[in-house]
Amino acid sequence: MELDLTPKLPKQVYGGDGGSYFAWCPEELPMLKEGNIGAAKLALEQHGFAVPRYSYSPKVAYVLQGSGTAGIVLPEKEEKVIGIKEGDSIALPFGVVTWWFNSGETDLVILFLGETHKAHKRGEFTDFFLTGSNGIFTGFSEEFVGRAWDLDESTVKKLVGSQTGKGIVKLDAGVKMPQPKKEDREGFVLNCLEAPLDVDIKDGGRVVVLNTKNLPLVGEVGFGADLVRIDAHSMCSPGFSCDSALQVTYIVAGSGRVQVVGADGKRVLETHIKAGSLFIVPRFFVVSKIADPEGMSWFSIVTTPDPIFTHLAGKTSVWKALSPEVLQAAFKVDPEVEHSFRSRRTSDAIFFPPSN
């Protein structure tokens, strides 16, 4: 059966006055189920509040737009109240409880990418809400709730029945929420728009890699991530993950073209990609992208905490390592052609600006 790698947009799962929750469906994007990957997006309007929930899936959250506040509680730890803004990457290990609040004037939009090996449904996130019309309190009888928390019947009724919203609610403008603490960001958040660049090619592109060195909590999450931004008409070198990792890519801004080549030299994807779409590159498949005139940026996770990539163009490519005689025999070309091929890309660049 042929793999369908076509990029997809998410669909709304639930929402209301405070915002909406969107997810990519494994029935439409089969590689989600194949790779045990989950992908979702939370969009909160002003004063929108995503009530406390936990999930069985470790995730990386990336703030696509806006600013606000996040509450994070690791198992048996105190709550961390974190101010978040565009460009923030947040590592969310297995079993963490989170809530999200939009304290800004523009919409707060957050992307979630993670793995679903222990999920009830492969390729999908499942959140367990602590409050609301579908919260855990509503499943227990009033007797159990009262005895567990030592509450009288009247208080139990208020506790269980007052919040009628589901997942996302809109708070009144006067409601006070916890204030973020600057020190709580440490160890949880890396802003990819402000962090030191791991790759910076003039007129080509820039990369910030999220790994165990700059965000140790990534080790508990179990996969790495990166933010890549390429300039107008620039190309991202053909390459693949050489440690059997999947690449899950969300287009943050701009647009461009992508090609993916799989086994037997077969091109398995050739399409135009735009902001908001998501696609997955299978293990060892080779991928390359070229930006449109406005450039293109994407946020990806790779299903290993410290990924290793092999690029097939540039000074560090495998072609430069192979001896001339091997290349001549493998390509069945004369030394002149082999020399031209070897000598063209001599920099360490993985991004190539357009030729003048």
C-alpha positions, 0 to 999 in steps of 0.5 A: 500500500502506498503511503499518503504523505499529502500535507493536511490542515486540522479540523475543529474538535470542540470550542466556544466563546473562549476559543477552539481546539483543532486536531489532525485526524489519522484517518486523513493523515495516515502517517500519524497512526503509522508513526504514533504521532499526535498533532493539535492546535489550541486557539484562545480568544481574549480572556479564553481559558483552557481548563486544567487537563492532563494527557498520556502523551508527552508533547512539545508546545510551540506558540505560533501567535500571541501571548498569555499564561500557562500553568504547568504541574509536573507529577508531585511538584508545585505549579509553575506559572509561565508567561508565554509569547510567540516563538516559545517552545515548551517541553511537556513530559508525560503526565503533566497537568496544564492550563492555558489563558489568553491575557493578551488582546490578540488570539493566542495560538499554540501548536502541540506535537507529540507521540502517542505510543501509550495512547488509547488511540494511535495518532491522536491526543486524548486530554482528561479534563479536571473540571467542566461538563466533561471533567473527572468530577462529573463521572464520580457520584456526589458521595465519592466526591464528598468523601474524597475531598471531605465536603458537604453535599451543598459544596459538592453540588456547586463544585461539580455543577457550576462550570458548564463549559467544556474544555475551553471557556471565556472568563469575565474581564475582571477575573484575576488569574495567577501572575507569571513568574520569570523564574518559572520559565527556566528549564521549561521554555526556550524562545526559538526567535531569541535563542542563539542560532545553530545555523545561520546562512546569509540570504539562505536560512536560519535554524534553532534546534531544541535538544537536551543541551538547551532544554534538558526537559526534552530528554523526558519528552523523548524527541527533539524539535527545531524552527527553520526559517529560509529566505525567498527562493532559498532551498533546504538541502536534500537530507534525511534523519540517519537515526531512524527518526520521523520528521513531523513538520508544521508550516508556520509562515510563508509557502513553498514547494516540497519533494520527498523521495523514498525507497527505490528512488521513487518520488513519493511527494511533490506538492506546494505547502503553505502556512497551517499545513502539516506533513510527516516524512517517514524514516530515512526518506529524503526531503527538500524544500524551496521557498516562495518569494515571501520565504518560508518557516516551519517547526518540526519535531523529530522522534529522538531527543538528539537527532542526527541528520545527513545532508546530501549537498554541501561540504559535509555531504556524503558525496564529499566523503566518497572517493572520486573513483567510487563516484565515477563508477557509481554515476557512470561518468567521466572524471570531468563530470565527477569533479564538477559535481564534487566541486560545486558546493564547497561550504558547510551550508545546508541552505542554498540561496537562489543563483544570481 
